[in-house]
């Protein structure tokens, strides 16, 4: 990715898969409290519009016979919290990353964006895939921990609660891929034309070793 002047922060807010599926479908967000994360997504969208930050809304689609995100179904629809608000561009995706088989990259480059702020669902799936790809393509990435969310898994590899998944992924993001902060912290740095700060792998590891010791 060819970024514009790297000293100038040019943000876009990426609102990932805030769809009814996660509130009344087969995939119910559990942590953080979905009422809180949904409210914070709306707050972030309002703050972005007030600050002139372009908003990209992402909608996940699956075939009509799918048990989740079936295109055209009620669960596939954007949640009213997003639908009722202004956004600048809408993309439809069928893979986890918002960049795969969409025009996200083209749209972001046309806006000369170099910093992406991620909200939406799920922390460990579509958010993570988008974050990793964005970081590898040279974007600065921010994640709002209280405007994202996870659900629990159990499979052949074991069990992980929604809280555990959300917490661990955010620790990993902060260690290398994205700066993690709350919606309130993000609004503060936007107002001061600053940015959230992330750690790195070594510092994160050494801090953990000190805690264990």
N, CA and C atoms as a LAMMPS dump frame, in Angstrom:
ITEM: TIMESTEP
0
ITEM: NUMBER OF ATOMS
639
ITEM: BOX BOUNDS ff ff ff
-5.0000000000000000e+02 5.0000000000000000e+02
-5.0000000000000000e+02 5.0000000000000000e+02
-5.0000000000000000e+02 5.0000000000000000e+02
ITEM: ATOMS id mol type element x y z
1 1 1 N 0.842 -1.188 0
2 1 2 C 0 0 0
3 1 3 C 0.875 1.234 0
4 2 1 N 0.574 2.177 -0.839
5 2 2 C 1.257 3.462 -0.849
6 2 3 C 0.455 4.446 -0.022
7 3 1 N 0.963 4.783 1.158
8 3 2 C 0.241 5.68 2.043
9 3 3 C 0.595 7.118 1.734
10 4 1 N -0.328 8.046 2.03
11 4 2 C 0.001 9.459 1.917
12 4 3 C 0.979 9.835 3.021
13 5 1 N 1.217 11.107 3.214
14 5 2 C 2.133 11.597 4.234
15 5 3 C 1.914 10.862 5.553
16 6 1 N 2.915 10.058 5.954
17 6 2 C 2.739 9.197 7.121
18 6 3 C 2.637 9.988 8.412
19 7 1 N 3.065 11.255 8.418
20 7 2 C 2.97 12.072 9.622
21 7 3 C 1.56 12.631 9.809
22 8 1 N 0.747 12.568 8.79
23 8 2 C -0.624 13.057 8.85
24 8 3 C -1.567 11.872 9.024
25 9 1 N -2.338 11.886 10.116
26 9 2 C -3.267 10.787 10.38
27 9 3 C -4.518 10.991 9.536
28 10 1 N -4.795 10.021 8.669
29 10 2 C -6.013 10.045 7.86
30 10 3 C -6.776 8.757 8.137
31 11 1 N -7.766 8.891 9.01
32 11 2 C -8.489 7.718 9.497
33 11 3 C -9.698 7.384 8.646
34 12 1 N -10.054 6.089 8.732
35 12 2 C -11.389 5.622 8.348
36 12 3 C -11.88 4.722 9.467
37 13 1 N -13.154 4.801 9.766
38 13 2 C -13.776 3.899 10.733
39 13 3 C -14.368 2.727 9.97
40 14 1 N -13.947 1.502 10.317
41 14 2 C -14.434 0.293 9.659
42 14 3 C -15.412 -0.407 10.596
43 15 1 N -16.663 -0.489 10.2
44 15 2 C -17.734 -1.075 11.022
45 15 3 C -18.032 -2.461 10.454
46 16 1 N -17.56 -3.497 11.143
47 16 2 C -17.573 -4.847 10.588
48 16 3 C -18.769 -5.666 11.091
49 17 1 N -19.596 -6.085 10.161
50 17 2 C -20.621 -7.115 10.385
51 17 3 C -21.534 -6.856 11.591
52 18 1 N -21.975 -5.632 11.742
53 18 2 C -22.937 -5.339 12.816
54 18 3 C -24.317 -5.677 12.268
55 19 1 N -24.635 -6.957 12.319
56 19 2 C -25.836 -7.514 11.69
57 19 3 C -26.699 -8.216 12.723
58 20 1 N -27.971 -8.387 12.394
59 20 2 C -28.915 -8.979 13.338
60 20 3 C -28.518 -10.382 13.774
61 21 1 N -27.763 -11.081 12.947
62 21 2 C -27.31 -12.437 13.283
63 21 3 C -26.719 -12.509 14.691
64 22 1 N -25.999 -11.492 15.084
65 22 2 C -25.301 -11.511 16.361
66 22 3 C -26.188 -11.133 17.543
67 23 1 N -27.457 -10.78 17.262
68 23 2 C -28.355 -10.343 18.327
69 23 3 C -29.624 -11.174 18.436
70 24 1 N -30.069 -11.751 17.316
71 24 2 C -31.266 -12.604 17.394
72 24 3 C -31.168 -13.826 16.491
73 25 1 N -29.956 -14.146 16.029
74 25 2 C -29.765 -15.296 15.155
75 25 3 C -29.147 -16.479 15.881
76 26 1 N -28.348 -17.238 15.182
77 26 2 C -27.714 -18.427 15.752
78 26 3 C -26.331 -18.148 16.341
79 27 1 N -25.838 -16.908 16.169
80 27 2 C -24.492 -16.552 16.636
81 27 3 C -24.614 -15.336 17.552
82 28 1 N -24.792 -15.584 18.854
83 28 2 C -25.076 -14.486 19.776
84 28 3 C -23.806 -13.996 20.472
85 29 1 N -23.488 -12.734 20.252
86 29 2 C -22.346 -12.133 20.922
87 29 3 C -22.579 -12.153 22.434
88 30 1 N -21.526 -12.505 23.19
89 30 2 C -21.651 -12.602 24.643
90 30 3 C -20.779 -11.624 25.412
91 31 1 N -19.585 -11.322 24.893
92 31 2 C -18.661 -10.496 25.667
93 31 3 C -17.885 -9.567 24.753
94 32 1 N -17.748 -8.295 25.168
95 32 2 C -18.462 -7.612 26.254
96 32 3 C -19.975 -7.648 26.03
97 33 1 N -20.719 -7.236 27.04
98 33 2 C -22.174 -7.156 26.934
99 33 3 C -22.533 -6.539 25.583
100 34 1 N -23.266 -7.277 24.731
101 34 2 C -23.548 -6.76 23.385
102 34 3 C -24.319 -5.447 23.375
103 35 1 N -25.099 -5.194 24.409
104 35 2 C -25.799 -3.905 24.469
105 35 3 C -24.795 -2.765 24.613
106 36 1 N -23.716 -3.02 25.356
107 36 2 C -22.69 -2 25.554
108 36 3 C -21.861 -1.816 24.288
109 37 1 N -21.425 -2.92 23.684
110 37 2 C -20.603 -2.788 22.471
111 37 3 C -21.4 -2.153 21.343
112 38 1 N -22.669 -2.496 21.233
113 38 2 C -23.509 -1.914 20.19
114 38 3 C -23.682 -0.412 20.402
115 39 1 N -23.909 -0.02 21.64
116 39 2 C -24.028 1.408 21.947
117 39 3 C -22.737 2.147 21.593
118 40 1 N -21.598 1.532 21.919
119 40 2 C -20.319 2.181 21.638
120 40 3 C -20.026 2.252 20.137
121 41 1 N -20.497 1.29 19.382
122 41 2 C -20.364 1.366 17.926
123 41 3 C -21.103 2.59 17.402
124 42 1 N -22.3 2.803 17.907
125 42 2 C -23.054 3.992 17.507
126 42 3 C -22.355 5.274 17.909
127 43 1 N -21.79 5.288 19.118
128 43 2 C -21.056 6.474 19.589
129 43 3 C -19.845 6.731 18.697
130 44 1 N -19.124 5.67 18.337
131 44 2 C -17.946 5.818 17.473
132 44 3 C -18.343 6.336 16.096
133 45 1 N -19.454 5.835 15.551
134 45 2 C -19.915 6.316 14.25
135 45 3 C -20.289 7.787 14.309
136 46 1 N -20.961 8.191 15.377
137 46 2 C -21.34 9.599 15.519
138 46 3 C -20.098 10.486 15.648
139 47 1 N -19.121 10.01 16.431
140 47 2 C -17.89 10.783 16.624
141 47 3 C -17.101 10.876 15.322
142 48 1 N -17.083 9.797 14.564
143 48 2 C -16.371 9.801 13.286
144 48 3 C -17.006 10.807 12.334
145 49 1 N -18.31 10.801 12.245
146 49 2 C -18.967 11.748 11.344
147 49 3 C -18.7 13.183 11.774
148 50 1 N -18.748 13.44 13.091
149 50 2 C -18.502 14.789 13.584
150 50 3 C -17.088 15.263 13.272
151 51 1 N -16.144 14.3 13.228
152 51 2 C -14.749 14.634 12.977
153 51 3 C -14.38 14.578 11.5
154 52 1 N -15.342 14.251 10.652
155 52 2 C -15.077 14.16 9.22
156 52 3 C -14.312 12.906 8.827
157 53 1 N -14.395 11.876 9.661
158 53 2 C -13.727 10.601 9.373
159 53 3 C -14.662 9.739 8.533
160 54 1 N -14.246 9.3 7.349
161 54 2 C -15.122 8.469 6.528
162 54 3 C -15.407 7.122 7.194
163 55 1 N -16.606 6.621 6.959
164 55 2 C -17.071 5.389 7.6
165 55 3 C -17.346 4.337 6.534
166 56 1 N -16.7 3.197 6.681
167 56 2 C -16.904 2.051 5.805
168 56 3 C -17.665 0.982 6.569
169 57 1 N -18.838 0.616 6.104
170 57 2 C -19.644 -0.431 6.729
171 57 3 C -19.477 -1.719 5.935
172 58 1 N -19.263 -2.807 6.666
173 58 2 C -19.025 -4.12 6.069
174 58 3 C -20.175 -5.045 6.443
175 59 1 N -20.687 -5.768 5.453
176 59 2 C -21.812 -6.687 5.674
177 59 3 C -21.429 -8.066 5.159
178 60 1 N -21.488 -9.062 6.057
179 60 2 C -21.126 -10.424 5.666
180 60 3 C -22.322 -11.121 5.036
181 61 1 N -22.061 -11.839 3.948
182 61 2 C -23.127 -12.552 3.233
183 61 3 C -22.768 -14.012 3.031
184 62 1 N -23.769 -14.867 3.202
185 62 2 C -23.635 -16.296 2.936
186 62 3 C -24.768 -16.701 1.993
187 63 1 N -24.678 -17.882 1.383
188 63 2 C -25.76 -18.325 0.496
189 63 3 C -27.114 -18.362 1.194
190 64 1 N -28.175 -18.267 0.417
191 64 2 C -29.524 -18.174 0.983
192 64 3 C -29.91 -19.37 1.829
193 65 1 N -29.284 -20.53 1.596
194 65 2 C -29.604 -21.726 2.367
195 65 3 C -28.752 -21.852 3.628
196 66 1 N -27.857 -20.91 3.869
197 66 2 C -26.958 -20.975 5.019
198 66 3 C -27.715 -20.76 6.33
199 67 1 N -27.29 -21.44 7.419
200 67 2 C -27.935 -21.23 8.722
201 67 3 C -27.54 -19.91 9.372
202 68 1 N -26.514 -19.255 8.849
203 68 2 C -26.096 -17.963 9.38
204 68 3 C -25.809 -16.996 8.217
205 69 1 N -26.137 -15.732 8.435
206 69 2 C -25.881 -14.663 7.463
207 69 3 C -26.443 -14.966 6.074
208 70 1 N -27.552 -15.659 6.014
209 70 2 C -28.155 -15.992 4.724
210 70 3 C -28.608 -14.71 4.025
211 71 1 N -28.062 -14.481 2.851
212 71 2 C -28.326 -13.239 2.144
213 71 3 C -29.825 -13.03 1.937
214 72 1 N -30.309 -11.851 2.321
215 72 2 C -31.714 -11.505 2.189
216 72 3 C -32.541 -11.797 3.423
217 73 1 N -31.99 -12.568 4.371
218 73 2 C -32.739 -12.905 5.584
219 73 3 C -32.678 -11.761 6.592
220 74 1 N -33.513 -11.853 7.635
221 74 2 C -33.487 -10.83 8.678
222 74 3 C -32.144 -10.822 9.396
223 75 1 N -31.574 -12.008 9.643
224 75 2 C -30.297 -12.071 10.357
225 75 3 C -29.158 -11.453 9.554
226 76 1 N -29.305 -11.411 8.245
227 76 2 C -28.29 -10.829 7.361
228 76 3 C -28.323 -9.306 7.377
229 77 1 N -29.465 -8.732 7.713
230 77 2 C -29.632 -7.282 7.658
231 77 3 C -28.71 -6.577 8.653
232 78 1 N -28.271 -5.381 8.294
233 78 2 C -27.535 -4.556 9.237
234 78 3 C -28.428 -4.225 10.431
235 79 1 N -27.827 -4.197 11.615
236 79 2 C -28.582 -3.817 12.802
237 79 3 C -29.022 -2.359 12.671
238 80 1 N -30.175 -2.044 13.225
239 80 2 C -30.712 -0.688 13.126
240 80 3 C -29.749 0.36 13.682
241 81 1 N -28.932 -0.026 14.656
242 81 2 C -27.99 0.92 15.253
243 81 3 C -27.022 1.466 14.199
244 82 1 N -26.706 0.63 13.216
245 82 2 C -25.852 1.055 12.104
246 82 3 C -26.683 1.586 10.949
247 83 1 N -27.747 0.874 10.637
248 83 2 C -28.564 1.23 9.472
249 83 3 C -29.11 2.65 9.55
250 84 1 N -29.431 3.106 10.753
251 84 2 C -30.033 4.436 10.909
252 84 3 C -29.006 5.573 10.857
253 85 1 N -27.725 5.205 10.846
254 85 2 C -26.675 6.223 10.881
255 85 3 C -26.054 6.439 9.511
256 86 1 N -25.38 7.578 9.391
257 86 2 C -24.662 7.897 8.159
258 86 3 C -23.444 7 8.011
259 87 1 N -23.206 6.518 6.801
260 87 2 C -21.926 5.905 6.462
261 87 3 C -21.626 6.255 5.013
262 88 1 N -20.338 6.191 4.667
263 88 2 C -19.891 6.683 3.371
264 88 3 C -19.789 5.607 2.303
265 89 1 N -19.592 4.373 2.724
266 89 2 C -19.421 3.296 1.748
267 89 3 C -19.83 1.985 2.397
268 90 1 N -20.448 1.106 1.616
269 90 2 C -20.88 -0.21 2.087
270 90 3 C -20.268 -1.271 1.2
271 91 1 N -19.655 -2.271 1.821
272 91 2 C -19.166 -3.412 1.053
273 91 3 C -19.797 -4.686 1.578
274 92 1 N -19.953 -5.633 0.701
275 92 2 C -20.482 -6.945 1.042
276 92 3 C -19.348 -7.95 0.861
277 93 1 N -19.133 -8.79 1.851
278 93 2 C -18.039 -9.758 1.776
279 93 3 C -18.555 -11.166 2.066
280 94 1 N -17.786 -12.163 1.638
281 94 2 C -18.135 -13.554 1.955
282 94 3 C -16.961 -14.319 2.541
283 95 1 N -15.865 -13.602 2.822
284 95 2 C -14.73 -14.168 3.533
285 95 3 C -14.539 -13.381 4.821
286 96 1 N -13.655 -13.872 5.7
287 96 2 C -13.482 -13.199 6.988
288 96 3 C -12.912 -11.794 6.831
289 97 1 N -11.876 -11.64 6.034
290 97 2 C -11.245 -10.334 5.872
291 97 3 C -12.109 -9.398 5.034
292 98 1 N -12.168 -8.161 5.457
293 98 2 C -12.928 -7.155 4.709
294 98 3 C -12.265 -6.792 3.386
295 99 1 N -11.025 -7.236 3.183
296 99 2 C -10.286 -6.881 1.977
297 99 3 C -10.44 -7.896 0.846
298 100 1 N -10.844 -9.118 1.16
299 100 2 C -10.859 -10.191 0.161
300 100 3 C -12.095 -10.085 -0.724
301 101 1 N -11.861 -9.965 -2.039
302 101 2 C -12.94 -9.915 -3.04
303 101 3 C -13.906 -8.756 -2.8
304 102 1 N -13.385 -7.639 -2.289
305 102 2 C -14.181 -6.415 -2.127
306 102 3 C -13.38 -5.238 -2.701
307 103 1 N -14.014 -4.07 -2.723
308 103 2 C -13.293 -2.882 -3.182
309 103 3 C -12.795 -2.037 -2.02
310 104 1 N -12.634 -2.662 -0.837
311 104 2 C -12.193 -1.918 0.348
312 104 3 C -10.868 -1.203 0.101
313 105 1 N -9.888 -1.913 -0.432
314 105 2 C -8.569 -1.312 -0.655
315 105 3 C -8.661 -0.133 -1.616
316 106 1 N -9.401 -0.31 -2.708
317 106 2 C -9.544 0.756 -3.698
318 106 3 C -10.186 1.987 -3.08
319 107 1 N -11.226 1.77 -2.298
320 107 2 C -11.934 2.894 -1.673
321 107 3 C -11.044 3.604 -0.663
322 108 1 N -10.332 2.852 0.162
323 108 2 C -9.458 3.452 1.168
324 108 3 C -8.329 4.244 0.519
325 109 1 N -7.761 3.704 -0.536
326 109 2 C -6.677 4.404 -1.223
327 109 3 C -7.177 5.685 -1.877
328 110 1 N -8.398 5.64 -2.409
329 110 2 C -8.97 6.844 -3.02
330 110 3 C -9.171 7.954 -1.985
331 111 1 N -9.426 7.545 -0.736
332 111 2 C -9.59 8.513 0.35
333 111 3 C -8.261 8.899 0.988
334 112 1 N -7.176 8.297 0.514
335 112 2 C -5.831 8.512 1.062
336 112 3 C -5.762 8.179 2.55
337 113 1 N -6.425 7.09 2.927
338 113 2 C -6.467 6.645 4.321
339 113 3 C -5.176 5.903 4.674
340 114 1 N -4.64 6.195 5.849
341 114 2 C -3.483 5.434 6.335
342 114 3 C -3.706 4.804 7.7
343 115 1 N -4.853 5.099 8.326
344 115 2 C -5.146 4.595 9.67
345 115 3 C -6.57 4.051 9.703
346 116 1 N -6.719 2.817 10.137
347 116 2 C -8.029 2.177 10.21
348 116 3 C -8.419 1.954 11.667
349 117 1 N -9.633 2.338 12.007
350 117 2 C -10.183 2.065 13.33
351 117 3 C -11.271 1.013 13.183
352 118 1 N -11.108 -0.093 13.916
353 118 2 C -11.981 -1.258 13.764
354 118 3 C -12.983 -1.34 14.908
355 119 1 N -14.272 -1.456 14.541
356 119 2 C -15.329 -1.795 15.49
357 119 3 C -16.177 -2.893 14.849
358 120 1 N -16.972 -3.575 15.67
359 120 2 C -17.861 -4.599 15.134
360 120 3 C -17.514 -6 15.595
361 121 1 N -17.863 -6.973 14.79
362 121 2 C -17.82 -8.369 15.226
363 121 3 C -17.261 -9.302 14.155
364 122 1 N -16.678 -10.429 14.484
365 122 2 C -16.305 -10.822 15.824
366 122 3 C -14.833 -10.517 16.055
367 123 1 N -14.48 -10.244 17.289
368 123 2 C -13.1 -9.939 17.661
369 123 3 C -12.106 -10.902 17.03
370 124 1 N -12.409 -12.197 17.114
371 124 2 C -11.447 -13.251 16.8
372 124 3 C -11.562 -13.79 15.38
373 125 1 N -12.512 -13.295 14.611
374 125 2 C -12.728 -13.86 13.28
375 125 3 C -12.59 -12.768 12.221
376 126 1 N -13.677 -12.121 11.88
377 126 2 C -13.612 -11.113 10.807
378 126 3 C -12.817 -9.89 11.223
379 127 1 N -12.924 -9.478 12.497
380 127 2 C -12.087 -8.366 12.945
381 127 3 C -10.619 -8.741 12.854
382 128 1 N -10.251 -9.893 13.412
383 128 2 C -8.848 -10.314 13.421
384 128 3 C -8.302 -10.446 12.008
385 129 1 N -9.055 -11.062 11.116
386 129 2 C -8.593 -11.234 9.736
387 129 3 C -8.36 -9.894 9.06
388 130 1 N -9.261 -8.967 9.286
389 130 2 C -9.129 -7.628 8.706
390 130 3 C -7.934 -6.896 9.302
391 131 1 N -7.768 -7.006 10.606
392 131 2 C -6.656 -6.346 11.296
393 131 3 C -5.318 -6.861 10.792
394 132 1 N -5.166 -8.179 10.705
395 132 2 C -3.898 -8.753 10.273
396 132 3 C -3.567 -8.327 8.838
397 133 1 N -4.555 -8.398 7.957
398 133 2 C -4.3 -8.024 6.573
399 133 3 C -3.982 -6.533 6.46
400 134 1 N -4.709 -5.714 7.183
401 134 2 C -4.46 -4.272 7.141
402 134 3 C -3.054 -3.947 7.636
403 135 1 N -2.644 -4.578 8.73
404 135 2 C -1.299 -4.333 9.265
405 135 3 C -0.235 -4.762 8.269
406 136 1 N -0.445 -5.893 7.613
407 136 2 C 0.528 -6.381 6.645
408 136 3 C 0.594 -5.504 5.404
409 137 1 N -0.496 -4.816 5.102
410 137 2 C -0.515 -3.933 3.937
411 137 3 C -0.024 -2.525 4.264
412 138 1 N 0.371 -2.293 5.515
413 138 2 C 0.994 -1.036 5.867
414 138 3 C 0.116 -0.012 6.551
415 139 1 N -1.134 -0.358 6.833
416 139 2 C -1.989 0.568 7.555
417 139 3 C -1.619 0.601 9.038
418 140 1 N -1.793 1.739 9.663
419 140 2 C -1.845 1.817 11.121
420 140 3 C -3.247 1.391 11.521
421 141 1 N -3.35 0.522 12.534
422 141 2 C -4.664 -0.031 12.894
423 141 3 C -4.959 0.237 14.364
424 142 1 N -6.198 0.61 14.617
425 142 2 C -6.706 0.801 15.973
426 142 3 C -7.929 -0.097 16.16
427 143 1 N -8.094 -0.603 17.379
428 143 2 C -9.237 -1.461 17.707
429 143 3 C -9.897 -0.926 18.965
430 144 1 N -11.212 -0.789 18.929
431 144 2 C -11.943 -0.31 20.097
432 144 3 C -12.495 -1.517 20.85
433 145 1 N -11.874 -1.82 21.977
434 145 2 C -12.165 -3.071 22.688
435 145 3 C -13.583 -3.138 23.23
436 146 1 N -14.187 -1.999 23.53
437 146 2 C -15.548 -2.001 24.06
438 146 3 C -16.597 -1.755 22.978
439 147 1 N -16.158 -1.74 21.704
440 147 2 C -17.083 -1.621 20.566
441 147 3 C -16.884 -2.801 19.622
442 148 1 N -16.39 -3.89 20.18
443 148 2 C -16.202 -5.155 19.473
444 148 3 C -16.669 -6.261 20.412
445 149 1 N -16.705 -7.498 19.941
446 149 2 C -17.187 -8.554 20.826
447 149 3 C -16.967 -9.949 20.287
448 150 1 N -17.088 -10.913 21.202
449 150 2 C -16.823 -12.309 20.888
450 150 3 C -17.945 -13.196 21.406
451 151 1 N -17.914 -14.443 20.97
452 151 2 C -18.812 -15.478 21.482
453 151 3 C -17.969 -16.712 21.793
454 152 1 N -18.51 -17.661 22.57
455 152 2 C -17.696 -18.804 22.993
456 152 3 C -17.605 -19.886 21.921
457 153 1 N -16.559 -20.705 22.024
458 153 2 C -16.369 -21.854 21.13
459 153 3 C -16.101 -23.114 21.953
460 154 1 N -16.602 -24.226 21.445
461 154 2 C -16.169 -25.539 21.921
462 154 3 C -16.03 -26.434 20.7
463 155 1 N -14.896 -27.066 20.556
464 155 2 C -14.686 -27.996 19.451
465 155 3 C -13.628 -29.022 19.846
466 156 1 N -13.093 -29.742 18.877
467 156 2 C -12.136 -30.808 19.163
468 156 3 C -10.869 -30.305 19.853
469 157 1 N -10.589 -29.018 19.73
470 157 2 C -9.39 -28.451 20.36
471 157 3 C -9.633 -28.003 21.793
472 158 1 N -10.913 -27.944 22.213
473 158 2 C -11.202 -27.524 23.577
474 158 3 C -12.298 -26.487 23.651
475 159 1 N -12.324 -25.779 24.784
476 159 2 C -13.363 -24.769 25.042
477 159 3 C -12.696 -23.44 25.374
478 160 1 N -13.281 -22.355 24.869
479 160 2 C -12.844 -21.012 25.227
480 160 3 C -14.071 -20.125 25.385
481 161 1 N -14.148 -19.423 26.504
482 161 2 C -15.28 -18.523 26.733
483 161 3 C -15.149 -17.282 25.866
484 162 1 N -16.251 -16.569 25.732
485 162 2 C -16.231 -15.323 24.962
486 162 3 C -15.289 -14.316 25.601
487 163 1 N -15.283 -14.239 26.927
488 163 2 C -14.395 -13.304 27.624
489 163 3 C -12.935 -13.655 27.373
490 164 1 N -12.615 -14.939 27.449
491 164 2 C -11.238 -15.377 27.232
492 164 3 C -10.78 -15.065 25.809
493 165 1 N -11.611 -15.378 24.839
494 165 2 C -11.267 -15.118 23.436
495 165 3 C -11.06 -13.629 23.209
496 166 1 N -11.988 -12.814 23.688
497 166 2 C -11.898 -11.375 23.474
498 166 3 C -10.647 -10.797 24.125
499 167 1 N -10.385 -11.2 25.356
500 167 2 C -9.231 -10.678 26.084
501 167 3 C -7.925 -11.087 25.424
502 168 1 N -7.785 -12.354 25.09
503 168 2 C -6.532 -12.843 24.521
504 168 3 C -6.261 -12.215 23.158
505 169 1 N -7.27 -12.125 22.316
506 169 2 C -7.054 -11.532 21.002
507 169 3 C -6.655 -10.064 21.119
508 170 1 N -7.253 -9.343 22.056
509 170 2 C -6.877 -7.935 22.207
510 170 3 C -5.447 -7.781 22.711
511 171 1 N -5.012 -8.684 23.599
512 171 2 C -3.62 -8.658 24.051
513 171 3 C -2.682 -8.907 22.872
514 172 1 N -3.045 -9.851 22.008
515 172 2 C -2.226 -10.149 20.827
516 172 3 C -2.225 -8.971 19.862
517 173 1 N -3.385 -8.39 19.602
518 173 2 C -3.436 -7.211 18.726
519 173 3 C -2.479 -6.131 19.238
520 174 1 N -2.577 -5.817 20.529
521 174 2 C -1.795 -4.733 21.123
522 174 3 C -0.297 -5.022 21.07
523 175 1 N 0.072 -6.29 21.023
524 175 2 C 1.489 -6.662 21.028
525 175 3 C 2.183 -6.413 19.693
526 176 1 N 1.398 -6.228 18.62
527 176 2 C 2.055 -6.162 17.318
528 176 3 C 1.213 -5.537 16.21
529 177 1 N -0.075 -5.835 16.157
530 177 2 C -0.864 -5.563 14.965
531 177 3 C -1.718 -4.311 15.032
532 178 1 N -2.179 -3.936 16.223
533 178 2 C -3.11 -2.815 16.337
534 178 3 C -3.081 -2.24 17.738
535 179 1 N -3.257 -0.936 17.83
536 179 2 C -3.386 -0.287 19.13
537 179 3 C -4.805 -0.5 19.648
538 180 1 N -4.919 -0.972 20.872
539 180 2 C -6.22 -1.279 21.464
540 180 3 C -6.582 -0.205 22.481
541 181 1 N -7.797 0.306 22.396
542 181 2 C -8.263 1.304 23.359
543 181 3 C -9.773 1.26 23.461
544 182 1 N -10.317 2.026 24.378
545 182 2 C -11.764 2.122 24.517
546 182 3 C -12.313 3.176 23.561
547 183 1 N -13.604 3.193 23.418
548 183 2 C -14.236 4.205 22.568
549 183 3 C -13.947 5.604 23.089
550 184 1 N -14.018 5.779 24.404
551 184 2 C -13.735 7.082 24.989
552 184 3 C -12.303 7.531 24.744
553 185 1 N -11.357 6.61 24.893
554 185 2 C -9.949 6.94 24.634
555 185 3 C -9.737 7.327 23.178
556 186 1 N -10.412 6.607 22.286
557 186 2 C -10.279 6.898 20.855
558 186 3 C -10.845 8.261 20.502
559 187 1 N -12.005 8.585 21.039
560 187 2 C -12.595 9.898 20.769
561 187 3 C -11.658 11.001 21.255
562 188 1 N -11 10.789 22.384
563 188 2 C -10.064 11.781 22.912
564 188 3 C -8.884 12 21.963
565 189 1 N -8.303 10.914 21.438
566 189 2 C -7.158 11.095 20.539
567 189 3 C -7.595 11.686 19.202
568 190 1 N -8.805 11.358 18.759
569 190 2 C -9.32 11.963 17.525
570 190 3 C -9.455 13.471 17.704
571 191 1 N -9.995 13.884 18.83
572 191 2 C -10.191 15.312 19.084
573 191 3 C -8.863 16.064 19.191
574 192 1 N -7.813 15.352 19.604
575 192 2 C -6.495 15.97 19.746
576 192 3 C -5.587 15.656 18.55
577 193 1 N -6.171 15.099 17.502
578 193 2 C -5.434 14.749 16.289
579 193 3 C -4.188 13.926 16.625
580 194 1 N -4.395 12.973 17.53
581 194 2 C -3.328 12.085 17.966
582 194 3 C -3.714 10.652 17.619
583 195 1 N -3.087 9.678 18.258
584 195 2 C -3.393 8.284 17.953
585 195 3 C -3.232 7.415 19.185
586 196 1 N -3.879 6.276 19.181
587 196 2 C -3.657 5.277 20.212
588 196 3 C -2.294 4.635 19.978
589 197 1 N -1.632 4.244 21.053
590 197 2 C -0.298 3.659 20.943
591 197 3 C -0.354 2.157 21.208
592 198 1 N 0.389 1.399 20.412
593 198 2 C 0.473 -0.043 20.646
594 198 3 C 1.845 -0.401 21.2
595 199 1 N 1.947 -1.595 21.714
596 199 2 C 3.194 -2.103 22.26
597 199 3 C 3.953 -2.832 21.158
598 200 1 N 4.847 -3.732 21.54
599 200 2 C 5.476 -4.617 20.568
600 200 3 C 5.659 -5.98 21.203
601 201 1 N 6.1 -6.936 20.419
602 201 2 C 6.176 -8.321 20.876
603 201 3 C 7.14 -8.47 22.049
604 202 1 N 8.311 -7.878 21.957
605 202 2 C 9.32 -8.049 23.004
606 202 3 C 8.88 -7.42 24.31
607 203 1 N 8.421 -6.169 24.252
608 203 2 C 7.977 -5.498 25.477
609 203 3 C 6.832 -6.274 26.123
610 204 1 N 5.893 -6.741 25.312
611 204 2 C 4.751 -7.491 25.833
612 204 3 C 5.208 -8.781 26.508
613 205 1 N 6.165 -9.459 25.889
614 205 2 C 6.668 -10.706 26.453
615 205 3 C 7.428 -10.475 27.761
616 206 1 N 8.306 -9.467 27.768
617 206 2 C 9.097 -9.207 28.967
618 206 3 C 8.206 -8.773 30.128
619 207 1 N 7.161 -7.997 29.84
620 207 2 C 6.231 -7.577 30.882
621 207 3 C 5.509 -8.788 31.483
622 208 1 N 5.163 -9.761 30.625
623 208 2 C 4.514 -10.974 31.118
624 208 3 C 5.457 -11.786 31.986
625 209 1 N 6.717 -11.878 31.608
626 209 2 C 7.698 -12.616 32.397
627 209 3 C 7.907 -11.966 33.755
628 210 1 N 7.893 -10.645 33.783
629 210 2 C 8.026 -9.941 35.06
630 210 3 C 6.838 -10.226 35.963
631 211 1 N 5.64 -10.279 35.367
632 211 2 C 4.45 -10.558 36.171
633 211 3 C 4.499 -11.96 36.75
634 212 1 N 4.945 -12.91 35.948
635 212 2 C 5.043 -14.299 36.411
636 212 3 C 6.063 -14.416 37.534
637 213 1 N 7.18 -13.702 37.389
638 213 2 C 8.242 -13.751 38.402
639 213 3 C 7.773 -13.121 39.703
